[in-house]
Amino acid sequence: MARRSEGLHIRWRGGIAYARFTHDGRDFSISTRERDPRRATASAARIYDRIVGATGRTLPVGHPSALLLETLTAEWIADLEATHDTRTAHGYDLIATKWCDRWHTLGELTTASLADYQRDRLRSVSRETVRQNLVMLRSFSAWCVERGMLEEVLDVPSIPKRTTGTRAREVRDRVPLSDAQARRMIAKLPELGTTSTRHVQFRVRDWALVAWETALRPVTIARLRTPEHFEKGDRVLRITADVDKARFARELPLTMSARAALERSLPAMPGPIFGSHDYREHLEAAGRKALGRTVSPYDLRHSRITLWVREGKDLLGVQFLAGHKDLSTTAKYAHARADAARRVLGVRR
């Protein structure tokens, strides 16, 4: 039976809940990676039980190899937050979560286990994603060396040159939505949604309209604030480097539909326009009703960019709207198609 979570407190930082408690003379502050209060409470209790119940499970407490990986990565991320931007630290935090699911203590990070990790990851993600994961592991091990927890940096294996990994097809290879399909789906969305605690309402349909009209990443839309990025009467959306994944600061022209949706969503006081909420359930339900298929937040961005490219819109303009610093990234949306080839040659089927 799990231990009771006595002495456990939840503190919020940057919208993320942290489990805070004292055990065995040490203060712990570990991210739950949760924004929802109910899920955060359950996750915090699991973290507490795992750590309190893990003491002395293998090697004596205090032995470097017995140090809990979950605790170490939390401290590492906290240090990163002092020198890196919030998005980078959060991305590292998400990957570190996967490490903690695989390994329990620092001593389990061996040459053999790291090689197994590399092979397993290559079966599910691309070579570049695995490469980034391994770079993070080297950085983490260097941090452990600085603090005397490891004698030397981990021997993280390099990826063989001809290895490609596995391209994710589940979402990216789905048939893109047409403009008519997207608008039919958006019309089926509720005007408002509520958080799981029923304490906060958020605008669903207007969020989807802005996502479709601008093709912005969901995370960027969640970070939009008034008056910094948009206020009533504006004809452009001011994207600042701190809210964009590629740190591509720019002013985006807005359609009348996007402007109206943004103005309807403006809060009474300065602050987030939409904020961070989970729209997946609403999109999936509306997609099934309108199209007989589920729709994800990513589908809106991917489909809109693909549609612009297929319609022959200026590629540099599409690159600007999509926030791609490299034109080759935008070109990936120009999927090879037989009908496009016939148009080039001026021949019919």
N, C-alpha and C positions, 0 to 999 in steps of 0.2 A: 504494500500500500504506500502511495506517495506521501512524503512528509508534508505536514502543514506548512503553509507559506507565512510563517511568523516573522515579523521584522521586515517584510517585503513592502516596498513603496514604489509607486510608479511616478516618474517625472517625465515631462514632455519637453522635447528640444527639437526645434525645426519641424514640428508637426509629427515627430516620431516619438513613440513611448519607449522609455528606458526602465529596465528593472533595476532598482537600487536597494542594496541590503548589505549587511556586514556579516561575515562568516569567517571563523578561524583567524580572527584578528585582522582581516583584510576588508576594505571597502570595495564593493562591486557596483559598477554602473554599466549595464549591458543592453544594447539596443534590441528591442523586440522585433524590429523591422515592420512594425504595424502602426497604422494611423487610426484604425477603428478602435474605439475604447473597449468594446467587448472582446474582440480578438486579442487586443494588447494585454488585457488582464489575464486571459488564459495563457498567452505566450509567456508572460512574466512569471506566472506560477510554475510553468514547466521549466523555465530557466533556473529558477530558484531551487526547485526540487532536484534538477539534474546536477547542479553544482554542490549543494549541501549533501546529497546522497553519493557524490562521486569521490569525496575525500578519501585518499588512501586506497583507491580501488586497485591500483597496480603497484606503483613504486611509492616510497615514503613521501609524505607531503613535504615540499621544499626541494625535492630533487627536480632539476630542470626538466627532465623527460616526463615528469608526472604533471607538469603544469597543464591546466586545461586550455585547449586550443580556443574555445569559445571566449574565455576571459582574455587571453593574449590578443586575439584579433580585435576584440572590442577596444582594448587599450591602444593597439596600433592604429585603428581607425580614428580614435580620439586625437592622437598625435597628428595624423594626416590632416584633420580638420583645421589645424592651426597653420598649415602651410599650403593646402590645396583648396580649390573652390568646392562648394558644397556638393555640386553634382558629381565631381570626381570621387570625393570621399564616399558618397552614397553608392556609386557604382562599385567601388571596392568592397563596401559593406555587403552588397548583394552577393558578390562572388565569394567572399569569406564565409557567408552562410552555408554555401555548398561544401566548403572545406570542412566545416564543423559537422555537417551531416555525414561526412565520409570518415573523418578522423576525430578521435576524442581528445587525445593528449598530444603534446609536442613531440614526444618520443615516437609516435606512430608515423611521423614524416621521415621516411627512409628512402634511399635510392630506389629500392624495389617498389615501394608503395607509390612513389611519384611517377615511376614508369607506367605502372598499372593505371594511374589516374590519367596520364596523357593518352594512353590507348583507349580507355573508356570514353573520354571526352571527344576524341576524334571520330568515334562511331556515331555521335549525335550532333556535333557542331563543326563549324568550319575550322580550317587550319589557323586562320588569323585569330579567331576567338580563343583557341587553345593557346596560341602563342602569347596573347595578352594575359591569359590566366597564369601561365608559367612565369612571365615577367613579374607579375604581382607576387607570386610565391617567392621569387628571388628577393624582391624588395622586402617582403615580410621577414624572411630569414635573416637578411642583413640587419634589420631592426632588432631581431632577437640577439644577434651577435653583439650589437652595440650595448645591449643591456645585460650581457653576460649569461643569457639563457641558452645560447649555443656557442660552441667553440669556433665554428666556421660556417660560412654560408652554405646552405643546402646544395647538394649536387643535383640540380634540377636538369633533367635530360633535355637536349635540344630536339626539335622536330626534324625528322628526315626531310631532305629537300623536295622529294617527289610526292610527299604526303599532301593530300588535298583536304582531308577531313570530310564532313558530311554537310551538305548544304541543306538548310531548313526549307522544306517545301510546303509544309502544312498550311502556312498562311500566304506566303509570297506567291505560290503558284495558283491561288484561287482566281477564278474569272473575275476581272475588275467590274465594279458597278458602273452602269451607264448613268448619265445625269438624271434621266427619268426614273431609274430604279432608286437612286439615292434619295431623290426628293419624295418618292412614294414611301420609302422607308421612314424618312424623317417625319412625314405627316402622321405616321402611326405612333410616334414617340409621345409620351406624356409631356405636358408643359413643365411640370415640376416632379422631382424625385425627392426622397427623404433618405437620410442616413439610417443605418441599421438600428441606431438608438432612438430614431424618430425625433431627435432634437433639432436637426438642421435640415432645411429644405434647400435644394439646389436646382438650377435651371437645366433641363435635359435637352429639350428641343432646340433652344437657342445655342447651346453648346455645340450640338451636332451641325447646325447651320453654319456656324463660324468655322468648324472643323472642315466642312465640305467646301465652303467658299474660299478658304485660305490655304487649305492643304497643310496647315501647321501641325507639328507634332503635338499629340495630346499633352505631353509634359510642358511644352511651351505655353499652350493655352491655359494650363493650370497655374502658371506663374504670372500671367498678365494681371496688371494692377492699374487702378485709376488713381491719380491722373497721369502717372508716369508713362503708360503705354497707350492709353486711350481715354478720352473724355467726351462728353456730349458735344456734337457738332464737328468732331474730327473727321477728316476724309481719308486719313491714313492710320495704320497701326504701327506704332513705334516699337520695333523689336530691338531690345538692348542685348548686348553680348551676354549678360548674366542669365538671361532666360532661354538662350538658344543653345542647342546641343553643340553646334559647330562654332559657337561664339561669333556668329555672323550678324552683326548689328546692321539694321536696315529699316527703311520706312516702306511698309507694304501698302499699296493702294487697295481700297476696299470697295466691294460691290455694294449697291444699295441694300441688298438683303443682309450682308454681313454687318453693315453699319447699324441697321435697325436692330438686329439681334444683339449686338454689343450694347447699344443704348438701353434696350429693355433689361439687360442684365447688370447694368451699373449699380453698385451698392450706394446707399445713401451717404456713406462716409468714405473717405479714401481707404483703399485696401484692395484685396483680390477681387477680380471681376467674376471669375467662375470658381477658383479654388480647386483643391484636389479632391475628386470624388470618383466613385466607381460607376462607370456608365455601361459596363459590359452587359449586365442583366437586361437593361432597358433596350440596348441595341440588338441583342440576340432575340428578344421577344418581338420587337418591331420588325426585324428582318424576316422572322418566320411568318408573321402575319402578312406582310406586304410582298415578300419575294419567295417564300418557301425555303429560305436558307438563313443561317445566322450571319450576323455582321459584327465585326470587331472594330474598336477605335482605329486600329491600324488600317483596316480596309478603306476607311474614308480618305486618309492621306494617300495611300498607295493608288487607289482607284482614280482620285482626282488628278494626280500627276500623270498617270498613265493615259488618262483621257485627253489631257492637254497635249501630250506628245503625239498621240494618235491623230488628233485633229490638225496636226501640223502647226501648232502654235510655235512662236519663236523660241528656240531651245534656250537661248540666253535668258529670256524672260522667265521661262519655266524654272531654270536654274535659280534665279533670283527669288522667285516666289517660294520654291521648295527649301531654300536655305542651304543649297549645296555649294561648297566652296570650289569643288572640282566638277567640271562639266561632264567628266566620265561617269560620275555618280548619277547625274540626271539621265545620261544616255542609256543606263541600264533599264530604264522604264520603256525604252523604245524596243519592245520585243519584236523579233523578226516575224513577219506575217506575210502570207501569200498574197492577200488582197493589196497590201502596200506595194509589193513587188509588181503586181499587174498595173497599178497606177503609175509607177515609175516608167514602165515600158509602154503605157498607153494601150494595153490590150485588155480584152474582156475574157471572162471565164469561158 
